[in-house]
Amino acid sequence: MTDTSKARLRFYASNAYIWAHLLLGAAALCWTAATWQLRDRRQFFSYLLTAIIAAGLKVRLPGVQGTASVAFLFVFIGILISVRRTPSSSSWRP
């Protein structure tokens, strides 16, 4: 197999991989949007507002080049809250 045919094969394989993920993501988004139910409007909009504000905030950390997103803190806290609410973690104590 020549270098040109290997490059072409990699190109087609990467395109197929990207399109497969895009289509699966779009299908998951459509299914979620179709079955979504808003239970607490005030909580949803407070989370949405917090996410919008945090998305635009960046902080400089000492000893690190570049910036870090403040939204990471909110995502991390959300993961911790969701883990504590799952039935399998009912016996787990931090």
C-alpha positions as CSV (number, residue, x, y, z in Angstrom):
1,M,0.0,0.0,0.0
2,T,1.4,3.4,-1.0
3,D,1.7,6.4,1.3
4,T,-1.0,8.2,-0.8
5,S,-3.5,5.4,-0.4
6,K,-2.8,5.1,3.4
7,A,-3.4,8.9,3.7
8,R,-6.6,8.6,1.8
9,L,-7.7,5.7,3.9
10,R,-7.0,7.6,7.1
11,F,-8.9,10.6,5.7
12,Y,-12.0,8.5,5.0
13,A,-11.8,6.7,8.3
14,S,-11.5,9.9,10.2
15,N,-14.5,11.4,8.3
16,A,-16.6,8.3,9.0
17,Y,-15.7,8.5,12.7
18,I,-16.5,12.2,13.0
19,W,-19.8,11.8,11.1
20,A,-20.8,8.8,13.2
21,H,-20.3,10.8,16.4
22,L,-22.1,13.8,15.0
23,L,-25.1,11.7,14.0
24,L,-25.2,9.8,17.3
25,G,-25.0,13.1,19.2
26,A,-27.8,14.7,17.2
27,A,-30.0,11.6,17.8
28,A,-29.3,11.8,21.5
29,L,-30.1,15.5,21.5
30,C,-33.3,15.0,19.7
31,W,-34.4,12.1,22.0
32,T,-33.6,14.1,25.1
33,A,-35.4,17.2,23.8
34,A,-38.5,15.2,23.0
35,T,-38.7,13.5,26.4
36,W,-37.5,16.4,28.6
37,Q,-39.8,17.6,31.4
38,L,-39.3,20.8,33.3
39,R,-40.1,20.1,37.0
40,D,-38.9,23.2,38.8
41,R,-38.8,26.3,36.6
42,R,-37.0,28.5,39.2
43,Q,-34.2,26.0,39.8
44,F,-33.7,25.5,36.0
45,F,-33.4,29.2,35.3
46,S,-31.1,29.8,38.3
47,Y,-28.8,27.0,37.0
48,L,-29.0,28.4,33.5
49,L,-28.1,31.9,34.6
50,T,-25.2,30.6,36.7
51,A,-23.9,28.6,33.8
52,I,-24.1,31.5,31.4
53,I,-22.2,33.8,33.8
54,A,-19.6,31.1,34.7
55,A,-19.0,30.3,31.1
56,G,-17.6,33.8,30.5
57,L,-15.3,33.9,33.6
58,K,-11.7,32.9,33.4
59,V,-9.1,32.8,36.2
60,R,-5.3,32.8,36.1
61,L,-3.8,30.1,38.3
62,P,-0.3,30.6,39.7
63,G,2.3,28.4,38.0
64,V,0.0,27.5,35.1
65,Q,0.2,29.0,31.7
66,G,-3.1,30.2,30.3
67,T,-6.5,30.4,32.1
68,A,-9.0,28.0,33.7
69,S,-12.7,28.2,33.4
70,V,-14.7,29.0,36.5
71,A,-17.5,26.8,35.0
72,F,-15.3,23.8,36.0
73,L,-16.1,24.4,39.6
74,F,-19.8,24.3,39.0
75,V,-19.6,21.2,36.8
76,F,-17.6,19.5,39.6
77,I,-20.1,20.5,42.3
78,G,-22.9,19.2,40.0
79,I,-21.2,15.9,39.6
80,L,-20.7,15.5,43.3
81,I,-24.4,16.3,44.0
82,S,-25.6,13.9,41.4
83,V,-23.3,11.1,42.8
84,R,-24.7,11.6,46.3
85,R,-28.3,11.3,45.0
86,T,-27.9,8.0,43.2
87,P,-29.3,4.9,45.0
88,S,-26.0,3.0,44.8
89,S,-24.2,5.7,46.8
90,S,-26.7,5.7,49.7
91,S,-24.2,3.9,51.9
92,W,-21.3,6.0,50.8
93,R,-20.3,8.8,53.2
94,P,-17.6,11.4,52.2
